[in-house]
């Protein structure tokens, strides 16, 4: 069975976790919410610092959420998030989505947010998610699509950032334009009842622009992504510094606007 081969492009630098902690079930899993009800058993794949996990746990209580991630350290942060919200129906485990250590038909809902773009074999990952989902349950996946990111004003430096990020991510074994591929991957994983949707994050207020541009400026020079970009020969430190400056300049422009589109699939088992 396939095992994880891709390198997580972002790593878990504070600038990355800052963006992950912003995510909620409402702004990142709205397409799944109508499927949730009290008493369900949920698997949250790639839970990160646990903000979506905690929302899911509140929605299905007294059912449980099993939150898994490939990195033990980030599970500690997820546990802190859950504890701060005084939730007692979440358990945690380190897991590789290509080979989940759970029996067949273990969960009513299997959810993955921004996971399949980073794994070595997204079709195998979806097969595993399907295997552990009970008949009548749903497998839900949502991923952004970097090639479709759109912003204003036009910035050659940010266009260079977009091309660079996609090149680095693919060199690491991932697929940054995952959103548009989710339906295809789900079909190849054996799903036949697939609802495909799309949704977007938009950053336009002064506060949103400052937050989004600041975290990407920091991520471009200080995260694992920056290390991988230089080590892989994709960029120099000087180029990354220039891109970070372009992010900050974009964020300070009162006309600035940024859209992050996502593909979504809700697959019935």
C-alpha positions as CSV (number, residue, x, y, z in Angstrom):
1,X,0.0,0.0,0.0
2,X,1.2,3.5,-0.8
3,X,2.8,5.5,1.9
4,X,3.3,9.2,2.2
5,X,6.1,10.4,-0.2
6,X,5.4,14.1,-0.5
7,X,7.0,16.8,1.6
8,X,4.6,19.3,3.3
9,X,5.5,22.4,1.4
10,X,4.4,24.9,4.1
11,X,5.8,23.2,7.2
12,X,4.5,24.4,10.6
13,X,6.1,27.8,11.0
14,X,4.1,30.3,13.1
15,X,3.1,32.2,9.9
16,X,1.5,28.9,8.6
17,X,-0.3,28.1,11.8
18,X,-1.6,31.6,12.0
19,X,-3.5,31.0,8.8
20,X,-4.6,27.6,9.9
21,X,-6.0,28.9,13.2
22,X,-8.2,31.3,11.3
23,X,-10.1,28.4,9.7
24,X,-13.5,27.4,11.0
25,X,-16.1,24.9,9.8
26,X,-18.1,27.9,8.6
27,X,-15.5,29.5,6.4
28,X,-13.8,26.3,5.4
29,X,-16.3,23.4,5.4
30,X,-19.7,25.0,4.8
31,X,-20.5,22.5,2.1
32,X,-20.2,19.7,4.7
33,X,-22.3,21.3,7.5
34,X,-25.8,20.1,6.2
35,X,-24.5,16.5,6.5
36,X,-23.6,16.8,10.2
37,X,-25.9,15.9,13.1
38,X,-25.6,14.8,16.7
39,X,-24.1,11.4,17.3
40,X,-22.0,11.0,14.2
41,X,-18.5,9.6,14.2
42,X,-16.1,11.8,12.3
43,X,-12.6,11.4,11.0
44,X,-10.8,14.7,10.5
45,X,-7.7,14.1,8.3
46,X,-4.9,16.6,8.4
47,X,-6.4,18.4,11.4
48,X,-3.6,20.9,11.9
49,X,-4.1,23.1,15.0
50,X,-7.6,21.9,15.4
51,X,-9.9,24.8,14.9
52,X,-12.1,23.1,12.3
53,X,-11.9,19.9,14.4
54,X,-13.3,21.6,17.4
55,X,-16.2,23.0,15.4
56,X,-17.0,19.6,14.0
57,X,-16.9,18.1,17.5
58,X,-19.4,20.7,18.8
59,X,-21.7,19.9,15.9
60,X,-21.7,16.1,16.3
61,X,-21.6,15.8,20.1
62,X,-22.2,13.3,21.8
63,X,-20.6,11.7,18.7
64,X,-16.8,11.8,18.5
65,X,-14.2,13.3,16.2
66,X,-11.0,11.5,15.6
67,X,-8.4,14.1,14.5
68,X,-5.3,12.8,12.7
69,X,-2.2,14.5,11.3
70,X,1.1,13.3,9.9
71,X,3.0,15.4,12.5
72,X,2.8,14.7,16.2
73,X,3.8,18.2,17.2
74,X,0.8,19.8,15.6
75,X,-1.5,17.4,17.3
76,X,-0.4,18.9,20.6
77,X,-1.6,22.3,19.4
78,X,-4.9,20.8,18.3
79,X,-5.3,19.2,21.7
80,X,-4.7,22.6,23.3
81,X,-7.4,24.1,21.0
82,X,-9.9,21.4,21.9
83,X,-9.1,21.7,25.6
84,X,-9.6,25.5,25.6
85,X,-13.1,24.9,24.3
86,X,-13.7,22.3,26.9
87,X,-14.6,19.5,24.5
88,X,-14.4,16.0,25.6
89,X,-15.4,14.1,22.4
90,X,-12.1,14.4,20.4
91,X,-9.3,11.9,20.2
92,X,-6.0,12.3,18.4
93,X,-3.6,10.0,16.4
94,X,-0.7,10.3,14.1
95,X,-1.7,8.9,10.7
96,X,-0.7,8.6,7.0
97,X,-3.8,9.2,4.9
98,X,-2.4,6.7,2.3
99,X,-2.6,3.9,4.9
100,X,-5.0,4.8,7.7
101,X,-4.8,2.6,10.8
102,X,-8.5,2.1,11.2
103,X,-10.8,-0.8,10.4
104,X,-13.1,-0.7,7.4
105,X,-16.4,1.2,8.0
106,X,-15.2,3.0,11.1
107,X,-16.7,6.5,10.5
108,X,-19.9,8.2,9.3
109,X,-18.0,11.2,7.9
110,X,-14.4,11.4,6.7
111,X,-13.2,15.0,6.1
112,X,-10.0,16.5,4.7
113,X,-9.4,20.2,4.3
114,X,-6.3,21.4,2.3
115,X,-4.8,17.9,2.5
116,X,-4.9,16.3,-0.9
117,X,-2.8,19.0,-2.6
118,X,0.1,18.0,-0.3
119,X,0.1,14.2,-0.5
120,X,2.0,11.9,-2.8
121,X,-1.0,9.9,-4.1
122,X,-4.3,11.7,-3.7
123,X,-6.3,8.9,-5.3
124,X,-4.9,6.4,-2.9
125,X,-5.7,8.8,-0.1
126,X,-9.3,9.0,-1.2
127,X,-9.5,5.2,-1.5
128,X,-8.4,5.0,2.1
129,X,-10.9,7.6,3.2
130,X,-13.6,5.7,1.4
131,X,-12.5,2.4,3.0
132,X,-12.9,3.7,6.6
133,X,-16.2,5.4,5.8
134,X,-19.4,3.4,6.6
135,X,-22.0,2.7,3.9
136,X,-24.4,5.6,3.8
137,X,-21.7,8.0,5.0
138,X,-19.8,10.8,3.2
139,X,-16.2,11.6,2.3
140,X,-15.6,15.3,2.1
141,X,-12.6,17.0,0.6
142,X,-11.8,20.7,-0.1
143,X,-8.6,22.1,-1.6
144,X,-7.5,25.4,-2.9
145,X,-6.4,25.9,-6.5
146,X,-3.2,28.0,-6.7
147,X,-3.3,28.4,-10.4
148,X,-6.7,30.1,-10.1
149,X,-5.7,32.6,-7.4
150,X,-6.6,36.0,-8.5
151,X,-5.7,39.5,-7.2
152,X,-5.7,43.2,-7.9
153,X,-3.7,45.3,-8.6
154,X,-1.6,43.4,-11.1
155,X,1.8,42.6,-9.6
156,X,4.6,41.0,-11.7
157,X,6.3,40.0,-8.4
158,X,3.2,38.2,-7.1
159,X,2.8,36.5,-10.5
160,X,6.3,35.3,-10.0
161,X,5.4,34.1,-6.5
162,X,2.5,32.1,-7.9
163,X,4.7,30.4,-10.4
164,X,7.4,29.8,-7.9
165,X,5.1,28.3,-5.3
166,X,3.5,25.9,-7.8
167,X,7.0,24.8,-8.9
168,X,8.2,24.2,-5.4
169,X,5.0,22.3,-4.4
170,X,5.3,20.0,-7.4
171,X,8.9,19.4,-6.7
172,X,7.9,18.3,-3.2
173,X,5.5,15.7,-4.7
174,X,2.2,17.7,-4.3
175,X,-0.3,19.2,-6.7
176,X,-1.0,22.9,-5.9
177,X,-3.9,23.1,-8.4
178,X,-5.8,20.4,-6.5
179,X,-9.1,22.1,-6.4
180,X,-9.9,21.5,-10.1
181,X,-8.8,17.9,-9.8
182,X,-10.8,16.7,-6.8
183,X,-13.7,15.3,-8.9
184,X,-11.4,13.4,-11.1
185,X,-9.4,12.0,-8.2
186,X,-12.7,11.0,-6.5
187,X,-13.9,9.2,-9.6
188,X,-10.5,7.3,-9.9
189,X,-10.8,6.4,-6.3
190,X,-14.1,4.6,-7.0
191,X,-16.7,7.0,-5.9
192,X,-19.8,7.3,-8.2
193,X,-22.1,9.6,-6.2
194,X,-20.1,12.8,-6.2
195,X,-21.4,16.4,-5.6
196,X,-18.8,18.9,-6.8
197,X,-18.9,22.5,-5.7
198,X,-16.7,25.5,-5.4
199,X,-16.2,28.3,-2.8
200,X,-13.7,31.1,-2.2
201,X,-12.0,33.1,0.5
202,X,-11.8,36.8,-0.3
203,X,-9.4,39.2,1.5
204,X,-10.2,42.9,0.8
205,X,-10.7,44.9,4.0
206,X,-7.6,46.7,5.5
207,X,-7.5,44.1,8.3
208,X,-7.8,41.1,5.9
209,X,-5.2,42.5,3.5
210,X,-2.7,43.1,6.3
211,X,-3.2,39.6,7.7
212,X,-3.0,37.8,4.4
213,X,-0.1,39.8,3.0
214,X,1.8,39.7,6.3
215,X,1.6,35.9,6.7
216,X,2.7,35.3,3.1
217,X,5.5,37.8,3.4
218,X,6.8,36.0,6.5
219,X,6.2,32.5,5.0
220,X,8.2,33.5,1.9
221,X,11.3,34.2,3.9
222,X,11.1,32.2,7.2
223,X,9.1,29.0,6.7
224,X,9.9,25.5,5.4
225,X,8.6,26.7,2.0
226,X,11.4,29.3,1.9
227,X,14.0,26.7,2.8
228,X,12.8,24.2,0.2
229,X,12.7,26.9,-2.5
230,X,16.3,27.8,-1.9
231,X,17.6,24.3,-1.3
232,X,15.8,23.1,-4.5
233,X,17.4,25.8,-6.6
234,X,14.1,27.4,-7.4
235,X,14.9,30.8,-5.9
236,X,17.6,32.8,-4.1
237,X,17.3,34.4,-0.7
238,X,17.3,37.8,-2.6
239,X,14.4,36.8,-4.8
240,X,12.4,35.6,-1.8
241,X,13.1,38.9,0.0
242,X,11.8,40.8,-3.0
243,X,8.6,38.7,-3.2
244,X,8.0,39.3,0.6
245,X,8.4,43.1,-0.1
246,X,5.9,42.8,-2.9
247,X,3.4,41.1,-0.6
248,X,3.7,43.9,1.9
249,X,3.3,46.6,-0.8
250,X,0.2,44.8,-2.1
251,X,-1.3,44.6,1.4
252,X,-0.8,48.4,1.9
253,X,-2.7,49.3,-1.3
254,X,-6.3,50.4,-0.5
255,X,-7.4,49.0,-3.8
256,X,-6.0,45.5,-3.1
257,X,-8.2,42.4,-3.4
258,X,-7.4,38.7,-3.3
259,X,-9.4,35.6,-4.0
260,X,-8.5,32.1,-3.1
261,X,-10.9,29.6,-4.9
262,X,-11.5,26.1,-3.7
263,X,-12.8,22.9,-5.2
264,X,-15.0,20.7,-3.0
265,X,-16.3,17.2,-3.3
266,X,-18.9,15.5,-1.2
267,X,-18.8,11.8,-2.0
268,X,-21.5,9.4,-0.8
269,X,-20.4,5.9,0.1
